[in-house]
Amino acid sequence: MKDGKNYPWEVSAQILGETLGISARRVQQLREIGIFENTRRGRYDLRICVQAYISYKESLTKDDDDKRDDLYDEKVLLTRAKRQLEEKKLQIIQGRLHRSETVQSIMSNMLMNFKAKLLSMPTMLAPKLLAQTQLPVIQDTLLEGVNAALTELSEYDPDMFYSAADDEIVPDDDEDEEAGDGHGDS
């Protein structure tokens, strides 16, 4: 009662709890965390508390939905990452994916061999061209030397990359369990 008057919406924790379907103790806990405010000692405004309780429950539901959405998003990301990993493993097995170090090593060797052939061209071709005076013969000899050097670059063999790689595909723990007979025998 305020100023000696009885307000019909002012109720006890017990009645508020019964109205909301919770215990009087839970009403007190919600007051302690700031959800409910009492109008005076042990009394609550039913209208305000019902609205506050609805808002409180909605916020809990929204938080749960957000957590479910976050969990779903994380599961999607994990599934995508696992799929990408499996695709990379398949590409390694098929010899279509190589480590950059392997590619760099093999390409460096090929280019060094190509460079060596180009640098050896004057030494190899000079004796052949020394006595030549006919332009078509000189051109053919030079073209032959250039083609021999270019052959070094054209001798691509995918097995060079595959054999030079030290990649090993190791089954995951999950794959080991799936590969077993499922009887649990040791």
N, C-alpha and C positions, 0 to 999 in steps of 0.2 A: 504494500500500500504506500502510495505517495500522498503526502498531505492528507492522510487519513482516508484516502479513497482506495477502493479495490479495483485494480485494472484487470479486465478479464483475460488479457493476453499474457499476463505475467504468471509464470508457472514455476513449480519446483523442478529440481534436477530429475526427480523420479518421474514426474509427468512428462517432462520434455523427452526423457529417455524412452518412455513407453510410446510416445507419439512418433519418435524417429526409429523405434525398433532397436534401441541400444540400451545398455545399462546406465544407471545413474553414475556409476564410477567412470564410464566412458565419457559421459557428459562433462564430468569434472576434468578428465584428461584433455578433452577438446578445449575446455576453457583455459587450461594451463598452457596449451600451445597457441592460444590466441584465436581459435576458430569461433568460440562463443564468448560473449561478454555478459556478465550478469548485471541486472539492473540494480539489484541490491543483494545483500548476502543471501545466497542460496536461491535466488529468484532469477528467472530468465524471461526475456520477451520472446514469446513463442514465434511470432511472425519473423522477427529478425533472425532468430536461431535456425528456423527451418530454411530460410534462404541461404544462410551461411553454411549450413550442413550440405545443402544441394550443391553449392559452389565448391565446397571442399571435396565432395565425392566426384564431381565432374573433373576437378583438377587431377584427382587420383586416376581416374579412367583415362584422361588425356595422357598422363605420364606413362601409364601402362601401354597405351596404344603407341606412344612414341618409342618406348623400349622395344615393343614388338616390331615396329617398323625398323628400328636400328638393328635389331637382331636379324631380321629378314635381309636387310641391306648387307650386313656382314656375311651372312650365309651366301648371298649372291656373289659377293666379291671373292669369297673363299672358293666357291665352285668355279668361278671364272679363272682364278689363278691356277687351280688344279687342272682345268682343261688346257690352259696355255702351257703348263708344264708338260702334260702328256703329249701335246702337239710338238713341243720342242724335242722331247725324247724320241718321238716317231721320226722327226726330221733327222736327228742324229743317227738313228738306226738305218734310215734310208740313205744316209750319206749326203743329205741336202743341207745340213746345218753343220758348220765348223766353227771352232773357236777362232777368234781373231788372231791369236798368237800362231796358230797352225797355218792359217792363210798367209799371214805376214812372212813366216819362215819359208814356206814353199814358194811364194811369189818372189821373195828376195833371192832365193836360189835361182829361179828361172831367169830373173832379170840380170843377175850377175853372170849367168851363162851367156845370155844374149849380148850383154856388154862385152864379154870376153871374145865372142865371135866377131862382133863389129870391130873391136880393136885389133883382132888378128887379120882382118881383111886386107889391109895394105901389105902385110908380110906375106900372106898367102897368094895374093893376086898380082903383086908387083912383078915377080919373076915371069908369070904367064903373059903379062902385058908389055914387058920391056921391049920385045922385038916386034910387037904388033903395030901396024900402021893402018890397018883397015878398021874404020869406025864401027861397023856392025859386029865384028868379032870382039872388039873391046867392050861394047855395050852388052853383048851376050855374056861375056866373062864376068863383068861387074854385076849383072842381073843374077847370074848363077850364085855369086857370093852373097848378095843381099838375100836371095831366097833361102839359102842355107842358114843364114842367121835368123831369118824370120821363122824358119821351121822350128827353132827352139821354142818360140812363143806358141806355135800352133800345136805342139805336142801336149795338149791338155789331157790329163788322165785323172778322173775323179778319185780313183783309188789312191793316188798320191796323198790326197787330203785325208782320206779315211784311214790309211795305214799310218800316217804321221800323227794322227790324233791319239791321245791317250785317254779318250773319253770312255767311261764304262757306265752302262746303264745298270743300276743296282735296284732291285725291286724294293718297294716300300714295305713297311711292316704289314700294312693292310693287304698288300698283294701276296705276301708270304702266307698269311692266314687264309686267304681265298684259294691259294694254290694247294693247300693241304686237303686231306680227305674229309675233314670236318668231324672226325670221330674223336679227336682229342687224344689219340694214342701217342705215346712217346717212343 
